[in-house]
Amino acid sequence: MFADIARISVKAGDGGAGSVSFRREKYVASGGPDGGDGGNGGNVVFVVDTNISSLVTFKYKKKYEAKNGMPGAAKKCSGKNAEDLIIKVPLGTLVTDAQTGRVVADMSDGEPAIIARGGKGGWGNVHFATPTRQTPRFAKPGMPGERLELQLELKLLADVGLVGFPNVGKSTLISVCSDAKPKIANYHFTTLTPALGVVRTGEESSFVMADIPGLIEGASDGAGLGHEFLRHVERCRLIIHVVDVSGSEGRDPKEDFEKINTELERFNPELAERKQIVAANKCDIATEEQMQDFEEYVKGKGYEVFRISAAIGEGAKALINKTAEELSKLPPVKRYEPEPKLEEVTDSKSFEITVDEYGVYVIDAPWLERILGGVNMEDYESLQYFQRTLRNNGIIDKLEEMGIEEGDTVRIFDFEFDFVY
């Protein structure tokens, strides 16, 4: 089974909580804090495996979670960092955020990519000791790991893509020119999956050719099988447009040529600008009148056309030599650059304060949830630490600007308290 698109969810590990602990030693009346830090959560890491050629694994397993970091312990012992979760994907996999379309990673080389980062471990109470606060009874919880809904899309890494209607001879051509051995038969949609082949043009020179399953009119809207594989043409540096010039299927070669180009442009306008060579196939059974009529039409559109008969190998060498010549002038295979997350370019300490119908001041600040989780509400020093956090980040100043008075109620998530100066 071939699959070239899948949707999965990944969750990096949470950081371990810091420890609240105090030294307990014989003959020491009051030991100081010695709570250790929590360990870091595991990252979710994608790596390329060249032995994988499909995303079919992700059709059956859709949820992936890395392990959490271990909590800190007494005697300043830090929790153990969690191991990274390694996920193997085929070469050419484009990873995007399913919610926003943001490019997360392009797995088109051998470099691993951290897709979701694990949360950092929280500080133990040893970090919060000061000359005036010698027994801090609070610590920081670990940071949550990133959670993402991802779309995986396999875009084959090929220099040349063969496009055309079904049964025009693309599979035969790639079998003649390369080491690929696709299934070849005289019926439509024989090719159900893209085939890659290496075409050697010298002792140390070669390029990769892809046989894209047959397209039909309306493919960009989902008609036929080819629409599932149009994405594989996007990376190709050059397109070889194979046309049955003999009209053996009862179609007009010129109409075929225009229809396929229309589908490519509708799918991605950039493809209309891509370098294209036309291979007029089945010339051995076409009349000279058919050949000349088609050649004049295609050349009039600005394309170079080659007469070939893939079944007997006629004209294939000249076509391959021309393809190699053109590839030497073209830029490398297209790569998609990762895009920054929205929160990486906005203020992570932003907040909003509103007053509800009961006169309660409601603070909306997602970043405060983690800090609030580490506050010991029964400990005065812990509450002082939380108050300083609100003051240092401008929240107290904003409340005062809005006219809050002593005794008014403030709500942060599910936590409510009375405001005091």
KENUMI-833057 format. One record per residue (C-alpha): residue in three letters; x, y, z. Coordinates in pm, whole numbers. Example, Ala and Ser with C-alpha at 12.3 -4.5 7.8 and 13.67 -1.06 7.14 Angstrom:
2
<site Ala,<1230,-450,780>>;
<site Ser,<1367,-106,714>>;
# end
This chain:
421
<site Met,<0,0,0>>;
<site Phe,<131,343,-95>>;
<site Ala,<42,653,107>>;
<site Asp,<189,997,50>>;
<site Ile,<-13,1207,293>>;
<site Ala,<-100,1153,660>>;
<site Arg,<-209,1348,966>>;
<site Ile,<-72,1276,1312>>;
<site Ser,<-42,1439,1654>>;
<site Val,<284,1461,1848>>;
<site Lys,<348,1560,2209>>;
<site Ala,<692,1630,2352>>;
<site Gly,<756,1532,2712>>;
<site Asp,<685,1768,3002>>;
<site Gly,<968,1881,3225>>;
<site Gly,<988,1721,3568>>;
<site Ala,<885,1925,3870>>;
<site Gly,<1144,2079,4100>>;
<site Ser,<1167,1935,4449>>;
<site Val,<1077,2101,4780>>;
<site Ser,<1317,1945,5029>>;
<site Phe,<1529,2041,5331>>;
<site Arg,<1848,1892,5467>>;
<site Arg,<1801,1654,5752>>;
<site Glu,<2133,1582,5919>>;
<site Lys,<2225,1463,6263>>;
<site Tyr,<2334,1742,6494>>;
<site Val,<2208,2005,6243>>;
<site Ala,<1916,2189,6403>>;
<site Ser,<1775,2345,6087>>;
<site Gly,<1909,2237,5749>>;
<site Gly,<1868,2459,5445>>;
<site Pro,<1676,2382,5122>>;
<site Asp,<1823,2110,4905>>;
<site Gly,<1549,2032,4652>>;
<site Gly,<1688,1935,4309>>;
<site Asp,<1572,2042,3966>>;
<site Gly,<1341,1837,3745>>;
<site Gly,<1469,1668,3430>>;
<site Asn,<1390,1790,3080>>;
<site Gly,<1113,1627,2879>>;
<site Gly,<1199,1430,2566>>;
<site Asn,<1193,1595,2223>>;
<site Val,<1005,1454,1925>>;
<site Val,<1267,1409,1652>>;
<site Phe,<1213,1312,1288>>;
<site Val,<1491,1131,1103>>;
<site Val,<1509,1015,741>>;
<site Asp,<1512,642,672>>;
<site Thr,<1597,566,309>>;
<site Asn,<1446,218,347>>;
<site Ile,<1099,374,384>>;
<site Ser,<921,489,67>>;
<site Ser,<570,560,195>>;
<site Leu,<380,718,485>>;
<site Val,<160,413,527>>;
<site Thr,<281,355,887>>;
<site Phe,<118,682,991>>;
<site Lys,<-218,567,857>>;
<site Tyr,<-240,320,1145>>;
<site Lys,<-60,498,1428>>;
<site Lys,<-151,862,1463>>;
<site Lys,<-47,962,1817>>;
<site Tyr,<313,993,1934>>;
<site Glu,<419,1106,2281>>;
<site Ala,<768,1147,2421>>;
<site Lys,<833,1066,2787>>;
<site Asn,<830,1326,3066>>;
<site Gly,<1138,1430,3263>>;
<site Met,<1177,1287,3612>>;
<site Pro,<1107,1513,3914>>;
<site Gly,<1389,1647,4128>>;
<site Ala,<1483,1488,4459>>;
<site Ala,<1644,1569,4791>>;
<site Lys,<2016,1640,4834>>;
<site Lys,<2009,1860,4523>>;
<site Cys,<1961,1557,4300>>;
<site Ser,<1831,1655,3957>>;
<site Gly,<1570,1441,3785>>;
<site Lys,<1675,1237,3483>>;
<site Asn,<1620,1387,3140>>;
<site Ala,<1379,1188,2924>>;
<site Glu,<1503,1027,2603>>;
<site Asp,<1400,1177,2270>>;
<site Leu,<1126,1004,2073>>;
<site Ile,<1270,915,1729>>;
<site Ile,<1023,891,1440>>;
<site Lys,<1145,764,1102>>;
<site Val,<1006,915,780>>;
<site Pro,<1087,871,410>>;
<site Leu,<1317,1109,227>>;
<site Gly,<1124,1407,90>>;
<site Thr,<863,1430,366>>;
<site Leu,<730,1781,418>>;
<site Val,<608,1841,774>>;
<site Thr,<355,2120,826>>;
<site Asp,<134,2237,1112>>;
<site Ala,<-211,2100,1030>>;
<site Gln,<-380,2398,1199>>;
<site Thr,<-191,2687,1038>>;
<site Gly,<-10,2540,738>>;
<site Arg,<326,2655,880>>;
<site Val,<624,2460,745>>;
<site Val,<781,2281,1041>>;
<site Ala,<1051,2083,859>>;
<site Asp,<1150,1958,517>>;
<site Met,<1306,1613,547>>;
<site Ser,<1493,1627,220>>;
<site Asp,<1839,1551,353>>;
<site Gly,<1992,1325,615>>;
<site Glu,<1975,1578,898>>;
<site Pro,<1740,1500,1190>>;
<site Ala,<1485,1768,1282>>;
<site Ile,<1342,1847,1625>>;
<site Ile,<969,1876,1556>>;
<site Ala,<842,1933,1911>>;
<site Arg,<1066,2041,2199>>;
<site Gly,<1039,1888,2541>>;
<site Gly,<968,2112,2839>>;
<site Lys,<1252,2220,3066>>;
<site Gly,<1262,2083,3416>>;
<site Gly,<1145,2305,3700>>;
<site Trp,<1379,2455,3960>>;
<site Gly,<1401,2300,4303>>;
<site Asn,<1355,2514,4612>>;
<site Val,<1733,2545,4655>>;
<site His,<1721,2821,4388>>;
<site Phe,<1478,3035,4588>>;
<site Ala,<1677,3068,4910>>;
<site Thr,<1784,3424,5001>>;
<site Pro,<1925,3581,5319>>;
<site Thr,<1571,3686,5413>>;
<site Arg,<1394,3374,5281>>;
<site Gln,<1588,3081,5418>>;
<site Thr,<1317,2816,5402>>;
<site Pro,<1136,2847,5066>>;
<site Arg,<854,2596,5062>>;
<site Phe,<788,2616,4691>>;
<site Ala,<951,2509,4366>>;
<site Lys,<882,2548,3998>>;
<site Pro,<686,2287,3804>>;
<site Gly,<832,2167,3476>>;
<site Met,<749,2339,3151>>;
<site Pro,<496,2158,2931>>;
<site Gly,<625,1995,2615>>;
<site Glu,<505,2117,2276>>;
<site Arg,<195,1955,2129>>;
<site Leu,<133,1972,1754>>;
<site Glu,<-113,1845,1497>>;
<site Leu,<98,1767,1193>>;
<site Gln,<36,1696,829>>;
<site Leu,<298,1479,662>>;
<site Glu,<322,1509,286>>;
<site Leu,<564,1305,78>>;
<site Lys,<703,1504,-214>>;
<site Leu,<944,1287,-408>>;
<site Leu,<1296,1418,-455>>;
<site Ala,<1342,1383,-829>>;
<site Asp,<1523,1597,-1083>>;
<site Val,<1284,1507,-1365>>;
<site Gly,<914,1427,-1356>>;
<site Leu,<734,1239,-1635>>;
<site Val,<377,1366,-1679>>;
<site Gly,<105,1284,-1925>>;
<site Phe,<-225,1104,-1976>>;
<site Pro,<-257,737,-1876>>;
<site Asn,<-111,483,-2117>>;
<site Val,<105,729,-2312>>;
<site Gly,<427,536,-2235>>;
<site Lys,<576,703,-1927>>;
<site Ser,<646,373,-1750>>;
<site Thr,<803,228,-2062>>;
<site Leu,<1024,536,-2100>>;
<site Ile,<1155,526,-1743>>;
<site Ser,<1223,153,-1772>>;
<site Val,<1429,215,-2087>>;
<site Cys,<1622,512,-1948>>;
<site Ser,<1685,399,-1590>>;
<site Asp,<1712,106,-1353>>;
<site Ala,<1343,136,-1252>>;
<site Lys,<1120,-160,-1334>>;
<site Pro,<759,-40,-1308>>;
<site Lys,<463,-255,-1403>>;
<site Ile,<380,-206,-1770>>;
<site Ala,<48,-307,-1927>>;
<site Asn,<-186,-184,-2198>>;
<site Tyr,<-459,-41,-1976>>;
<site His,<-523,282,-1795>>;
<site Phe,<-384,342,-1447>>;
<site Thr,<-138,54,-1462>>;
<site Thr,<90,275,-1254>>;
<site Leu,<-70,323,-914>>;
<site Thr,<235,460,-730>>;
<site Pro,<516,695,-835>>;
<site Ala,<831,517,-950>>;
<site Leu,<1183,654,-915>>;
<site Gly,<1473,560,-1139>>;
<site Val,<1835,673,-1163>>;
<site Val,<1938,773,-1515>>;
<site Arg,<2314,749,-1567>>;
<site Thr,<2466,985,-1822>>;
<site Gly,<2831,911,-1749>>;
<site Glu,<3066,737,-1507>>;
<site Glu,<3009,998,-1237>>;
<site Ser,<2698,1180,-1358>>;
<site Ser,<2333,1085,-1317>>;
<site Phe,<1992,1227,-1232>>;
<site Val,<1672,1095,-1075>>;
<site Met,<1359,1052,-1286>>;
<site Ala,<1008,1003,-1147>>;
<site Asp,<720,838,-1327>>;
<site Ile,<412,1027,-1203>>;
<site Pro,<89,820,-1233>>;
<site Gly,<-130,925,-1524>>;
<site Leu,<-323,1250,-1502>>;
<site Ile,<-658,1324,-1660>>;
<site Glu,<-864,1634,-1714>>;
<site Gly,<-987,1759,-1376>>;
<site Ala,<-698,1598,-1186>>;
<site Ser,<-631,1919,-991>>;
<site Asp,<-991,1900,-862>>;
<site Gly,<-955,1536,-757>>;
<site Ala,<-1052,1345,-1070>>;
<site Gly,<-880,1013,-1147>>;
<site Leu,<-577,880,-963>>;
<site Gly,<-323,1136,-1072>>;
<site His,<-445,1413,-840>>;
<site Glu,<-302,1215,-549>>;
<site Phe,<44,1251,-701>>;
<site Leu,<50,1602,-845>>;
<site Arg,<239,1709,-533>>;
<site His,<536,1500,-646>>;
<site Val,<585,1721,-951>>;
<site Glu,<640,2027,-732>>;
<site Arg,<1002,1945,-646>>;
<site Cys,<1102,1839,-998>>;
<site Arg,<1352,2071,-1159>>;
<site Leu,<1242,1977,-1510>>;
<site Ile,<929,1819,-1659>>;
<site Ile,<922,1576,-1949>>;
<site His,<572,1588,-2095>>;
<site Val,<502,1256,-2266>>;
<site Val,<232,1270,-2535>>;
<site Asp,<91,987,-2748>>;
<site Val,<143,1160,-3080>>;
<site Ser,<-22,874,-3273>>;
<site Gly,<-358,931,-3106>>;
<site Ser,<-388,554,-3045>>;
<site Glu,<-631,616,-2758>>;
<site Gly,<-864,813,-2983>>;
<site Arg,<-761,1151,-2839>>;
<site Asp,<-610,1457,-3007>>;
<site Pro,<-240,1490,-2902>>;
<site Lys,<-264,1871,-2903>>;
<site Glu,<-566,1865,-2673>>;
<site Asp,<-389,1619,-2443>>;
<site Phe,<-90,1851,-2427>>;
<site Glu,<-302,2153,-2333>>;
<site Lys,<-517,1968,-2079>>;
<site Ile,<-220,1835,-1882>>;
<site Asn,<-52,2175,-1874>>;
<site Thr,<-377,2330,-1755>>;
<site Glu,<-398,2080,-1467>>;
<site Leu,<-37,2147,-1366>>;
<site Glu,<-96,2523,-1362>>;
<site Arg,<-421,2493,-1167>>;
<site Phe,<-252,2276,-907>>;
<site Asn,<44,2511,-868>>;
<site Pro,<99,2818,-1091>>;
<site Glu,<476,2780,-1046>>;
<site Leu,<463,2460,-1252>>;
<site Ala,<359,2664,-1557>>;
<site Glu,<698,2835,-1538>>;
<site Arg,<895,2512,-1491>>;
<site Lys,<1128,2405,-1772>>;
<site Gln,<949,2148,-1988>>;
<site Ile,<1060,1918,-2270>>;
<site Val,<799,1743,-2484>>;
<site Ala,<846,1377,-2573>>;
<site Ala,<633,1284,-2875>>;
<site Asn,<597,912,-2805>>;
<site Lys,<480,629,-3032>>;
<site Cys,<627,804,-3334>>;
<site Asp,<681,461,-3494>>;
<site Ile,<306,416,-3539>>;
<site Ala,<223,780,-3612>>;
<site Thr,<205,922,-3963>>;
<site Glu,<448,1188,-4077>>;
<site Glu,<155,1426,-4113>>;
<site Gln,<60,1368,-3745>>;
<site Met,<419,1421,-3637>>;
<site Gln,<467,1745,-3827>>;
<site Asp,<131,1885,-3718>>;
<site Phe,<207,1820,-3351>>;
<site Glu,<567,1944,-3371>>;
<site Glu,<464,2271,-3534>>;
<site Tyr,<200,2327,-3267>>;
<site Val,<432,2256,-2971>>;
<site Lys,<726,2454,-3112>>;
<site Gly,<486,2742,-3169>>;
<site Lys,<422,2738,-2794>>;
<site Gly,<795,2771,-2728>>;
<site Tyr,<870,2410,-2629>>;
<site Glu,<1137,2177,-2762>>;
<site Val,<1000,1845,-2885>>;
<site Phe,<1173,1507,-2934>>;
<site Arg,<1044,1218,-3140>>;
<site Ile,<1067,893,-2944>>;
<site Ser,<936,540,-2942>>;
<site Ala,<984,423,-2584>>;
<site Ala,<883,67,-2669>>;
<site Ile,<1188,17,-2893>>;
<site Gly,<1415,281,-2736>>;
<site Glu,<1417,504,-3042>>;
<site Gly,<1509,867,-2965>>;
<site Ala,<1553,801,-2593>>;
<site Lys,<1927,873,-2591>>;
<site Ala,<1886,1216,-2753>>;
<site Leu,<1608,1301,-2506>>;
<site Ile,<1823,1201,-2207>>;
<site Asn,<2125,1394,-2333>>;
<site Lys,<1913,1706,-2372>>;
<site Thr,<1763,1655,-2027>>;
<site Ala,<2108,1628,-1868>>;
<site Glu,<2219,1942,-2051>>;
<site Glu,<1919,2141,-1923>>;
<site Leu,<1956,2013,-1566>>;
<site Ser,<2313,2145,-1556>>;
<site Lys,<2169,2496,-1600>>;
<site Leu,<1887,2468,-1345>>;
<site Pro,<1890,2533,-968>>;
<site Pro,<1887,2236,-726>>;
<site Val,<1575,2051,-613>>;
<site Lys,<1335,2281,-431>>;
<site Arg,<1351,2284,-51>>;
<site Tyr,<1095,2433,184>>;
<site Glu,<1239,2650,460>>;
<site Pro,<1095,2606,811>>;
<site Glu,<880,2897,925>>;
<site Pro,<888,3044,1277>>;
<site Lys,<599,2986,1512>>;
<site Leu,<371,3280,1581>>;
<site Glu,<462,3290,1949>>;
<site Glu,<830,3321,1853>>;
<site Val,<766,3663,1701>>;
<site Thr,<516,3793,1960>>;
<site Asp,<543,3891,2326>>;
<site Ser,<534,3570,2532>>;
<site Lys,<450,3771,2847>>;
<site Ser,<142,3940,2706>>;
<site Phe,<-177,3955,2912>>;
<site Glu,<-529,4095,2903>>;
<site Ile,<-740,4218,3195>>;
<site Thr,<-1118,4253,3183>>;
<site Val,<-1387,4325,3443>>;
<site Asp,<-1683,4084,3447>>;
<site Glu,<-2044,4160,3534>>;
<site Tyr,<-1975,4102,3905>>;
<site Gly,<-1686,4348,3919>>;
<site Val,<-1420,4075,3927>>;
<site Tyr,<-1089,4160,3755>>;
<site Val,<-1014,3865,3525>>;
<site Ile,<-653,3822,3413>>;
<site Asp,<-596,3627,3091>>;
<site Ala,<-227,3531,3067>>;
<site Pro,<-159,3171,2954>>;
<site Trp,<205,3190,3065>>;
<site Leu,<92,3243,3426>>;
<site Glu,<-67,2898,3448>>;
<site Arg,<267,2723,3490>>;
<site Ile,<387,2972,3752>>;
<site Leu,<61,2952,3942>>;
<site Gly,<92,2574,3953>>;
<site Gly,<416,2601,4150>>;
<site Val,<290,2845,4416>>;
<site Asn,<217,2717,4766>>;
<site Met,<-87,2923,4866>>;
<site Glu,<-37,2838,5235>>;
<site Asp,<317,2973,5243>>;
<site Tyr,<369,3348,5287>>;
<site Glu,<705,3358,5108>>;
<site Ser,<564,3166,4815>>;
<site Leu,<280,3417,4783>>;
<site Gln,<530,3702,4797>>;
<site Tyr,<721,3544,4507>>;
<site Phe,<398,3523,4305>>;
<site Gln,<312,3886,4383>>;
<site Arg,<654,4002,4264>>;
<site Thr,<600,3810,3939>>;
<site Leu,<275,4000,3881>>;
<site Arg,<445,4331,3963>>;
<site Asn,<755,4272,3748>>;
<site Asn,<545,4187,3443>>;
<site Gly,<324,4495,3467>>;
<site Ile,<4,4324,3580>>;
<site Ile,<-24,4505,3914>>;
<site Asp,<43,4840,3745>>;
<site Lys,<-231,4770,3492>>;
<site Leu,<-479,4679,3768>>;
<site Glu,<-403,5004,3948>>;
<site Glu,<-439,5196,3622>>;
<site Met,<-784,5040,3577>>;
<site Gly,<-885,5170,3921>>;
<site Ile,<-876,4855,4132>>;
<site Glu,<-928,4913,4504>>;
<site Glu,<-819,4717,4808>>;
<site Gly,<-1054,4428,4870>>;
<site Asp,<-1160,4390,4504>>;
<site Thr,<-1155,4034,4372>>;
<site Val,<-899,3921,4114>>;
<site Arg,<-929,3594,3922>>;
<site Ile,<-649,3408,3741>>;
<site Phe,<-781,3086,3590>>;
<site Asp,<-960,2914,3883>>;
<site Phe,<-770,3102,4150>>;
<site Glu,<-936,3404,4314>>;
<site Phe,<-788,3641,4573>>;
<site Asp,<-860,3981,4726>>;
<site Phe,<-638,4264,4609>>;
<site Val,<-425,4429,4879>>;
<site Tyr,<-170,4708,4854>>;
# end
